């Protein structure tokens, strides 16, 4: 175990966690809502520090990130636990179950990421994903610092449910985030996710000023898929930056929700609504609907062609459209990893 950051010690060996908006007050011998922040004799510990449940080299498009180093791969790791409880969770077995874990230190993880590069894989860094990385905070922060020093990219795939101060401490080490905006009403967050909308909105607003951000919205049949709610989500994104990519995902029955899969008609309707105000809108897991390729919003030139998770950059010159010259929001179109010669940078300075 590893002592947690962002908590307060209280009387009678109580601890008050301040990492996320749950603000759990945790009695001695108990854990918070996320199940991985545990009070042991009045000290709060992150029990998931260095505990890995899933590990693999994934296409960056799988995160999904379509405008960040397209066509590259990234070493992806996840842990256990979550600070939301979405009834439709697609990764419930690790988020809310008790999967087997493997011990892995930040030093070892960075070494593994570098080893992928040395073996010739087009790995750009480390993605903290699969479960909720923000409740893996201490491990992610330590690893991200070392990874950045080693010339690697850091990516978060997250629900965005975190308090502002820890978010701002972590952001200098993060290159890209895909933030899952579950819906766009507080009622939906409360009833379906056991959370609130406002903290996620704040996370997106802060992160979009500091790193590359893309958003995902899983449309759950009959719960968050009305044209009105989709329109509200789109209006908010457009007010921030109309070039932020938005990925709609198709829901399939899982965990505690057994609604019918998202109708293709609903996905097409969401696409039509979003394209009126946003430059880049995608349907991630329903190829029959289309909308996986990237087109120039000004002249219509195809910029990136995608088949599944495979991408081909065909219409870009640097970060500009070859057809009309418009600047396109693509971060790291050409990804070159410059590794430092000083091997000491791999080791935790603390």
N, C-alpha and C positions, 0 to 999 in steps of 0.2 A: 504494500500500500504506500501511498504518497500523500503527504499532507496537502490538503486542498488550498487553493487560493480563493480570495473573495468570500470570506465568512467572518462572523463575529462570535466570540465566546461570551456566553451569558451565564447568569446565576444557575445554580443547580445542575451544572454540566450540560446546559442546553447550548446548541450552536445555531446560529442564524445564517443560512446560506444566502449569499448575495450575487451569485453567478448569473442566475436567470430570473425572469419576472415571477416565477413561482414563489420566491422569497420564503423557502421552507424554514420553519423552526423545527429543529430535529432533536429529539430526546436522546439521552445516552443509550447506546446499543441499538439505535434505529437508523434507518436510511431515509433520504429525501424522496420526493416523488419520482425522480429519475432512477432510483434504486442503486446508484453507484457512488453517492456521496454519503458516507457513513460516519456517525458520531461514535467515537471510541474514547470513553472517559473524558469527554468535554473537548476533544480535538476532532476536527472534521477531516476525513481522509477521502481521497479519490481512489476508490477500490479498483477502478478500471485502468489505472495508469499502466501503460505497457501491455495491456491485455488485448490481444488481437483475435477477432472472430472470423474475419474474411480478409483475403489477400490476393491480389492479382494485377497483371499488367493489362489495362483497359484502353480502348480508344478514347480520346478526349471527348469525342462526340457522345459517348455513353453517359456522361455525367448529368445532364447533357450540357456541353459547351460547344456551340457551333461557330462562335466568333473569336475563339481563343486558341491559337496555335492549331488550326485545322489540319487534320491528317496525322497528328502526332499521337503518341501513347503516353500513359501516365501510370505510375505504380500506385495502386489503390488499396487502402486499408480501412478497416472498420473495427468498432469495438462493440460493447453491449450497452443497452439502456437507452432511454430517451426522456426528454422533459415535456413531451406532449404524449397524448394517447389517442391517436386517430383510429377510429373504428375500422377504417378501410386500409390500414397499414399494409404495405406491400412487403415490408421486411420485418414483420412482427416477430419472427422466430429469434432474431438477434436483438431487436429493440425491446421486446417484452418477454422473451423466453429466457432460458438459461443454457445458452450454447457453450460448447467447449471453447476454451481460449488458449492462445499460445503467448508466452512471454516474449516481448520484443522491446529492446531499449531504443531510445532516439538515435543513439550512435549507430546501432546495428541497422536500423531502418534507412538511415541516410547512406550507409555503406551499400546496402542492397540496391538502393536507387541508382547509385553510381555504377554498381556492377552491371546493371541492365544496359547502361550506356556503353560500358567497356566491351560488352558482348555484342554490340552492334545494333541494339534495339533503339528506336527513336523515342526514348523516354525523356520527358521534359522535367520530371520531378515527382512529387508525391501528392495524391489526392486523399483527403480525409473524408470518408464517404460511407455508404451502406447503412450505418446507423447514424445517430446524431453526434457530429464531431464537437459541437460546442459544450457538451457535457463530458467530453474527453479533454477538457480545456488545458489542463496542466501538461499532459503529454503532447498535445498538438502545439502548444506554445513552445515547449522545449525543442521539439523536433523541427518546427518551422524555422526557428532561429538558426539551427545548425544547417538545415537544408538551404536556406538563403545564403549563408556564408559559403556553402559548397557550390554555389552557382545553379541551384535547382529551383524550379517553380513550386509554389505551394497553392493548392486548390482546396476550397471547402465546398462540400455539397451539404446544405444545411437547411433547417427549418427557420433559421433566423431568430430563434426565441432566446435572446440573451440580453443582459443589461448593457447599458451604453459604456460604462467604464471598462469592463473586461473586453468588450468588442474593440474599443479604441486601442487598447494595449496590444491586441492581436493583429489588427489590420496592417501595421507596417511590414509584416512578414508574409502577407497573403497577396497573391497575384491575381487570383480570380475566384469568384464565388458563383455557384448556382443556388439561388434562394427559392425554396418551395413556399410560395404564397398559396396557402390551402384554399382560400376563398376570400371574399371581400365583404363579409359582414361579421360583426362581433358575435352574433347569434350562432353562426356556423362554427366559428372557432370554439365557442363555449360548449355547444352541444355535441359536436363531432370530433373535436380535437382536445378538449379540456384545456383550452388556452384562451388568449385574447389576440385580437387583430393588431392593436396599436403598436405593441413592441416589434412586431414583424415589419410593419410599415416604417418604423423608425430605423430598424436595421438596414433595410433597403436604401432608405434615403441617405444614411451615413456611408454605407459601404460603396454606393455608386459614385461617391465623390473621391474614394480612395483607391479603388481597384476595379478590375473588369468584373461586371455583374451581368448575369443572365437570370431570368425568372422562369419558374415552372408552375403550372396550375393544373392539377389533376381534377378533371371534371367528373364528379360523382353523380350518377343518375338520380335526379329528383332532389338533390341536396344543395348543390352550389352551381348548377348549370343553367340557371335562368338567363335570358338575354339581358335582363336588368342588372344582375350581379356581374356578369361578364363585362357589360358596358361600364360599370363603375370601376372595375379593376383596370380596364383599358384606359379610361379617362385619367386615373391616377398615374399610371405609368407614363402616359403622354405628357402629363404635367411635369414629370421629372425629366424625362429624356425620351423622345420618340424613337431613338435608335437602340434602346435597351432591347435585346432579343427576348421574346416571350415564347415559351414552349407549352402548348396545351398537350396534356397526356390523357389517354383513354383509360378509364377505370375498369377493372375486372373484379368480380367478387373475391374478397379476401378477408381474413381475420374475423371481425365481428359483423361485417356488413355484407348482405347478400342481395343487394339491388342488382338489376340487370346491367350488363356492361354498357358503357356510354354509347348511345346510338351514333352511328356515323353522321347522321343528319345533324346532331347536336354539335359535333366537331366541326362540320362544315359551316354551321351557323356562327360558331365562335370565331372561326377563321375570318369570315366575312366581316363580323363586327370589329375585330381587332385590326384588320388591314386598313380600315378607314382612317385610323389615327396613328398606327405604329408602322415603322419601316420594315421590321423583321419579325415575322410570326411563323411558327412551325407547329406541325403535328408530329409528336415524337414516336408514337408506337401504333400508328394506324396508317401504314404505307398506302392503303387503297384510297385514302383521302388526299394523298399528295402532300405538298408543302414541306419537303425536306431540303430542297435546293435553296440557295441564296441568290436573289436577283437584285440588281441595282434598283433602288426605289425611284430613281430619276429617269433612266432610259430603258429599263427592263432587261438589260444584258444579264445572262447567267454568269454569276461570279464563282460559285462553288457548287459542284455537282456531287450529290450524295446517294450512295446505294447502301442501305443499311447503315453501318457505322463507318463505311469507307468514304473518304472525301477526296475530291480532286479539285484543286484551285485552278480554274480555267479562264476567268475573266478579270483577274486582278493584276495590276502593275504596282507592286508594293502594297499600299493600302488604298489604292485608287482604282476606280472602274476603268477598264481599258476602253470601254465604249464612249463614255462622256467625260471621264476625268474626275467624277465626283469622289470625294473622300468617303471611304466606307469604314465603319467601326469594326475593324478586325484587329485584334491585339495579337502580336507575335505571328504574323503571316508566315514569316520564315523563322523557324525556331532553331537557334544555334546555342548549344550549351557550352559555355566557356568555363571549364573546371579549373579552380586554382591549383597552383603547384604545391602550395603549403598544405601538407596533409594534416597539420594540427588544427586546421579549420573544421575538421570533422568532429572534433571532440568538444564536449560541453564545457564552456569556459567557467561555469559555476561549479 
